[in-house]
Amino acid sequence: MDTSFILNHLGEEREDYFNAVAPPIIQSTNFCFKTVAAMRKDLERELEVPFYTRGFNPTVGILRKKVAALEGAEDAMVFASGSAAIAAAVMSVLKSGDHAVCVQKPYSWTDTLLNTYLAKYGVTATMVDGTDTANFEKAIRPETKLIYLESPNSLTFELQDIAAIAKIAKAKNIITICDNSYSSPMNQSPIALGVDMVVHSASKYLNGHSDIVAGVLCASKQCIDKIFAEEVMTLGGIISPNDAWLMIRGLRTLELRVNRSSESAKKVADRLAKHPRIEKVYYPFLENNSQLALARKQMKQGGGLLSVLIKADKTEQVERFCDNLKRFLMACSWGSYESLVFPVCALRASKSFENPLPYNLVRIYIGLEDPDLLIADLEQALDTI
């Protein structure tokens, strides 16, 4: 199925809603029936037909079809946040006494889920350097039920060999989950590489307009059915129909936005790698990246995110650089139209986050603006150091 059809037409049965080009927002909590028999029949298929919006909503249903097809999955669930999607996926696999192997430096709330929250219920986790596939195999125990990947991760962009790790996991009947937020389905397909479940912070590329918070989980129909019956219906972390509609709208331009952001980011990364005020640039597709061959093997191109280590003797110099940027917004998140800067030194004052990263690391997201103008802005801000 071609990408343009998925983004523009899949799941949109326009004759069912007055031949409207854009699908309606079915902003209804529940749906009524003429007979008890009809109600009983649909209650048995609550994931597939309208009964109560916590289970199935027609607007959300269109979105589920699109994101599943984009990831090459049989089905998908859409959640109220990326952390909700990650938690549902992980909790569907692990129970008390189980063990997980996870890549080092994942998304902070993934780390909290595995090492703090689920630890209260007898789950253990081992964090490994994912750049060496052998580390995953060494960490596996008899009670290991899950391997969790984030390739690349979203701060320093280390990759894991997804296909090789998935092969190891399948041989030992271990479930694999991969966070594909950095690449999006446009640049990487973990399910095609053997992964069981793919999760996204859909607030990033999939929506792309900085106006909703959402998460996505893609997997087999059997897997989604199980998660729906347990984690979804019990915990209820669903997306609203209005937010689902906004995400459908955002998907229309997904391919265009990802390509523009990726191409511009590569140009910025190449330029900054030569700047005398930059100690190091982290970006998967830089020529000096030790994992470049792996990046080319499992990704189509890099994303819009890169990070830099600024040559600075103190935090104040990093702050001066960030404060003097004119064309970047200082904010968290990424994946939308606007260019952003996120200084890791801002986390040092946070009591809720133990920061293991250097104070001079700055993450940069390249949005849809002219890359030459963004480069000029970065260079003038570096001059202030």
N, C-alpha and C positions, 0 to 999 in steps of 0.2 A: 504494500500500500504506500503510495507516494506521500511525502510530507505535506505538499501543498493541499492535497485532498483532506488529509487529517486536520490540518489547521483551519481550513475554510468550510468544510462540508460534513465531515464524519459526525454521525449522531444527530444531525439536524434534519429531522423529518418535517420539513416546512409545511407540508400539506396538513399536518396535524394542528398547526397554529396559524391559520389564515394566510398561508404562504408568505409570512413575514420573512424578510431576509435575515434579520437578527432574531435569535430565539428570545422568547419572553422570560421574564423573571417570575417563576411560580412561587410567589411569596405566601405560601399557605402552610400552616402547621400540619393539618391533617386533610384527609380525603374521604368522601362519603360513599356509601354503597346503597343499592336499592333492595338487596336481599341479604339475609344472613348467610346464605350459601356463597354469594359473591364475596362477602367480607371474609368468610372463613378461607376461601380459596386464595385470596391475595395475602392474607396474613401469613400463609405458609411460604410466600415468596417475597418477604418484606425487603430484601435487598434489591429486588429487580423491578418491583411495581410500586406505584404510589399507595401508601397506607398511612404512614406518619413520617414527617420529614427527617426525624432522627435516623430513620432507616434509608428511605429512598425519596429523593425529590427529583422531579423531571429536569430541572435546570442543572442540578449537580450531576444527574445521570449523563447528560451530554458531555460534561467536562470529564467524567470518569472514562468514557469511551476514548476521548481524544488523548488523554495523558497515558492511558494504557497502550494505545497504538503507537504513540511516540517512543515509548520505551520497549516496544516489542513484547509486551506482557499480555496475558489473557484478560486481566482485570486490574482495577485500581480502586483505591479509596482516597478521598480527599478530606483533609482534616483542617482544624482551625489554626494550626501552626505547624511548622516543621518539627518542633520538639514533640508535638502530639503524635505525628506520624512515626517518628523514630521510636518513641516510647511504646506505641502499639505494636510495632514490628518486633522490637526486642522482647517485650513482655509476652508476646505470643509464643516465643521459643523457650524462654527460661523459666524455671521453677526453683524452689528452694533446693539447695545442694548442687545445682548446675554451675558450670564454669563457662566463661566466655573469653575469647582471645580478641583483643581490639588493637588497632593501630595506635601508636603514640600520637599525642597532640590532636585528638579529634575535636569536633565542635564541643564547646565547653559543657553544654547541657547533656551531650552524649556521655561525656566523661562523668558528670555528676550522676546520671542515671545508673551507669554500670558500677561505679565505685563508691557511691554514697547511698543513693536511694534503694537500689536493689540489694545492696549489702545488708540492709536491715532485715531482709527476708532470706538470708542465707545464700545469696548468689555471690560468686567470686569472679574476678576478672583479672587477666594478665595483659598488660599493655606492652606491645613489642615495636621495635623499629621495623616498619613495614617495607623499607627499601631492600631488605634481604628476605626473600621468601622462606628460607630455611628457618627463620625466627618463628614463623607461625607454626611450622611442623614441630619444632622443639617445644613450643608452649602447650601443645595439645595434651590433655589428660584424658583418662577414661570417662570423666564426667563432663568433658567439653561438649557443649551443644550448639555453640554459636561462634562464628568468626565474623567480626565487624570491620568493614573497610571504609575508608574515606579517601578516594583517590581521584585527583590530588586533594590534600587537605586545604583548608581555606586561609592559611596564614603563611606557611613556608613551602607549600605545594609539593611535598614529597609524594611520589607515586608508589603504588603497589602493583605487582604483576597479577592482575585480576584473574586472568585465565588459569595461571599456574596455581594460585591459591584456591580457586574454586575447584580445581581438579583434586587437590589434596583433600579438601573438605568433603567432596562427594564420595571419595573412597572410604571415608570414615563416618559417613552418614551425619555430617555436621552441616547445619544450615548456615548460609552466607547472606549477609546484608551489605549493600554498598550505598553510601551516601554519594549521589551523583550531582549534587547541587552546583559544584564548581563548573563542570563541563556542560551540563544540560543534555537532553537527549540529542541535541544537534551535533555535539562533539564527541560523545562517548555512549556506548551501549553495553552496560554491564551484564544484562540478561543474556545477550548474545555471546558473552564471554564466559557464561556458566553460572552467574550469580542467581540466587533464589529470589531475593527481594531487593528492590531499589527504592530508596527514599530520597525526598527532595525537600528543601525549604522552598516552597513554591512562591514565597514572597520575593524571591530573587528573579531569575530569568523567566520562569514560566508565566508569572504575571507581568513583571517588567515595568510597572508604572508607579511603584512606591505608594500604593493606596490600599493594599490589603495585606493581611498576614495569613498565610496558608501553608499547608504541607501536603505531600503526596506520598503514597505507598503503592508500588506496582509489584504484582506477583502473579502466580497461577490462580485460576478460579478457585481451586480447592483451598489454597492458602487464604485468599481474600474472604471466602465464605466463613472460615474458622475465625478469622480476626473480627469480622463483622458480628458474629454471634457472641463473641466474648468481649474483646477490648473495646470495640466501637459501641455496642449497645450498652455495655456496663459503664464505661467511662464517659461516653457521649461527647467526645471532642470533635464534633462535626463542623463543617463550614456552612455558612448561611447561603441561601439561594442568591442573594444579592452579590455576595463576594464571589460566588461561583460564576455568575454572569460577568463580573468584571474580569475574572481570570480567563474566561472564554474570549472576551474581547482582547485581552493582552496576548493570547496565543496567536492571534491573526498575524502579528508581526514578529513572532519569535525567531524565525530563521533570519530575517533581515537584521534584527537587533543583535543577535548573537554574533553573526558574521561581522557586522560593523564594529562591535565592541572588541572582538577578538583581533581583528586586523589592526585596529588602532592601538590596542594594548601591546601587541608585538612591536609596533613602531616605537612606542614610548619606552618599552623595556630595552630595546636595542640602543636607544639614545642614552638612557640613564646609565647603562652599563659602561659607557665611556666617560661619564662625568667625573671629574676629580673629587667632588664632594660625596660621591657614592662609594661605599665600601663593597657592597654586594647587591645584586639584583636577584630576586627569587622569581623565576618564571619558567614553566615547564619546557618551553620551546626556544630557550636561549641556546646558542651554539655551544656554550661552555657548560651546560647542564649535564652532569654525569648520568642522568636518566633520560637523556634526549632520545635515545633509540627506543626505549620503552614507551615514551610519550608518543612517538610517531607510530608505534605499533598498535596502541590501543585507543588513541585519541585522533580526531580529525585535525584539530588545531587547539591552541591554548585558549583560555577564556579571557575575560576582561580584567581579571584580578592579577596584580603583581605586588610584591613587597620589596622594600629597599632597606638596607642598613645604611644609615647616614653616618658619615665621618663626623662624630661629635664627641666632645669630651664630657659633656654634661647634658642633663635633660633639658635645660633652658634653651639650648641650641636647637634641639628637635622641636620644641614648642614654637620657637621663632620661625622655623621653616613652615610649620603647619599654619600658624597664625597669619603668615604673609601670603598664603595662596589666595588668589582672587577668583579663579574659575572652578575651584573644587569646593564642595560642601563638606564640612567636617561632621561626619555621622557614621553610625554603624550600618550594617547590611550592605548590599550591593546588588547588581544584576538588573538595575532599571536604566532609565534614560540619562540620569544625571551622574556626573563624575564625583567621586567621594574620596576622602582621605580619612584614615583611621589610625591614629598614633597609639602604639602599644603602651607608651608611657602613661596614657590616660588611665590605664587599668591599675596602675600602681597604688592609686588612692582608694581602690575599691576593696572593701573588707570581704566582699562576697566572691572574689576571684583571686586565686593565688597565681600570680603571673610568672611563668617559667621562662618567658621570652626576654630578650635584651631590650633595654630602654630606648635604643636608637632604631628599633624596627618600626617601620611605617607601612601600613597596607594601603595600596592605592587601587581604586576601581576606575577604569576608563569607560565612560559612558558613550553617548552618541555625538558629543561635540567634536569640532574639528581637532584632530590630534596634534596638528602643528601649533595651534593656540594653547592646547594643554601643555605641550612640551615647553613652550616659551614661559608659561606661568610657573611650571616646576623649576625651570632654570633660574628665573628671577628670585623665587623664594629660596633656592639653594644659595644664591649669592648673599642673602641676608645673614647666613650663618657666619 
